[in-house]
Amino acid sequence: MAPRYVAIAKVFVWLLCLVPLAWLVARAFAVAGTSLGANPVETVLHTLGKTGLNLLLITLAVTPIRRLTGFNVLIRFRRLLGLFAFFYLVLHFTTYAVLDLRLQWSMLFVDITERPYITVGMLALAGMIPLALTSTQKMQRRLGRKWATLHKMIYPVAVLAIVHFLWQAKSDLDPEPLVYAGVLTLLLGYRLAYWLSRRRRARV
């Protein structure tokens, strides 16, 4: 794909990634009769969290799709998708700290240390910070081979994010977290199968 078309596609991806945030803002201001429902903070919190998780899984899906389809230009969008995932997860945490806890840091500390689903959620967010900070091409060149090793942290980060989602579900009968867990299992399972296949070919 020509650089000009890649640039246009990236603008389109930017706009798509901002749609959930724009929709939340529109609902917050009751545009066209919309609203955030009976519990606005919970609506914002869950929407931002699931959007970040969706983008994280889409980021992980880029490599399998590229390998299976040969559409190598997809790799040009992986960093952008990953950064948007981080952006939404930061907003998710900010909503929790500011709107839910009202910046009561003692309560935040108690939640992190005593509520397991919040503990793993914070670990997932903390794990994404070095990935976001080293996402530039300059950092990639500076770190060399260490960059690829560091960015494999996205796998445990994704697992922690899914565990956070599973544990915070209010109903054991809610299938949505299990669907997310299944998607992640498929994505990680593909990578494991690909790695094992490469090892077998190398031995031969």
N, C-alpha and C positions, 0 to 999 in steps of 0.2 A: 504494500500500500504506500502510495506517495506521501511524503511528509506533510503536504498540505491537507490531505484527507485525514491523516492521523490527527492533526491539530483540530480539524473540524469535529472529528469523532470525540476527541477529548472534551471539547466544549459541550457536546451533547451529553456525555457521561457526567460532567460537572452538573449540568442542569437536572438530569435525572436523579443524581444523588441528593440534590437540594430540595427535591419535591416533598419528601416527608416533613422536613423542617418548615417549608413554606405552608404546607397544609396544617401543621400544628399552629403556626402563627395566625393563619386565617381563622381557624376554629377558636383560638383565644380571643380574637376580636369579633367573633360572631358574624363573620362574613357570610352573606347569603343564607342567614338563618342557622348556620352551623354552631356547634358548641363543643366543649371538652367534656360534657357529661356531668354527672353528679359529683364525681371526684376528679377535678381537673388535674391535680398534682399526680395522682396515680396514672391518669391517662397519658400525661406528658412523659412521666418516668418510664412507663412500659413501652410507649411508642419509640422513644429514643433508644432504649435498650435493645428492642427487637430490630430496629433499623441498623444499629451498629453490628448486631449479631448476623443479620442478613448479609451485610456488606463483608463481614469477616469470612463467612462461608463462600460468598461469591469470589472473594480474593483467592481462597484456597481452591476454588473450582477452575481458576484460569489455567493452571498448568495441565491438569487432566484433559480439559477440553482442547487445549492447544496440541497436546500430543496425539489425541484421538482423531482430531480433524485436520491437523497440519496447518491450521490457521495461526501462524506464528506471531502475527501482529498483535495478538491478544496480550502478549507479554508486556506490551507498551502501556497497558492500562492497569496492570497489577498494582503498581505502587500507588497510583491515584486512588484505587478502590480501597487499598489498605489504609491510606491516610484518612479517607472519609470514614472508614470503620472506627478508627481511633477518635476522630472528631466527634462522632455520635456517642461513643462510649464515654468520652470526657463530659459531654453535655448530660448524659445519663447520670453520671456521678455528681455533677454540679447541681442538677435538679434535686437529687436526693439530699445533698448537703445543705443547699440554700433554701429550697422550697419545702422540703419534708422536715428536715431537722432544724431549719432556721439558724444554721451556723452554730449550733450547740456542740462544740468540739468534744466535750466530755461524753455526750451521747454517741457521737460518731465513734469515739474510741471504744466505748462499751459494745456498740454494734459490731465493730470489726473483730473484737476479741471474743465475743460471746455468741454471735450469730453466724454459724458456719457458712450459710449461703452468701452473706456479705463478706466474710473473710475470703472466700475463693473469688468472689467478684473483684475485690480489691487487688488480689494477687494477679488476676487476669489483666486488669488495667495497668498495674505496675509493670507487668511483663511487656506491655505494648509500648511503654515509653521509650526504651532503648531502640526498639524497632522503628518508631517514628523519627527519633533523633538521628538515626543513621540511614535514613531512606534516600538521601541524596546521592547523586552519582559521585560527587566529591568524596563523600564518606565511603562509598563503595570502593573507590580507587585507593583510598588511604588504608582501609582495613584489609584489602586484598582477599585472601582465602578465608580470613576470619569473619568477613562480612557474611558469607553464605552460612557459616556455622552459627553465627549469632542469629540470623533471621530464621533459622529452624525453630527458634523459640515460639514462632507463631503456632506450632502444633500443640504444645502444652497450654499455650494461652487460649486456644480455641477449646480445648478440653475443659479448662477451668471455666470458661464462659458458659459452656453448655451445662456443666454441673451447677453453676450459679442459677441458671434458668430452671433446671430441674428441681432444685431444692427450694426455690422461691415460689413454685407453683402452689396455688392455694388448694387445689384439688388433685388427688391422686388419679382421678379419672380424666384429667385434662390431657388429650393426646398431643397437643401442640409441642410441648417440650420433647416428647419422645420422637416426633417427626424430625425435629432439629438434631437430636442425638443420632438418629438414623442416617441423616444426610452427612453428618460429620464422620460417622463410622464408614460410610461408603468412600468419602474423600480420602480418609487416612488409609483405609484398606487398599484403595487403588495405589497409593504411594508405596505401601509395603510390598504389594505384589510386583510393582515396577522395579523396586530395589532388589527384590529377590531374583527377578528375571535377569537383571543386569549382572548380578553375582554369578548366576549359573552360566551365562554366556561368557563371562570373563574366565571362568574355570575351564570351559571347553576350549 
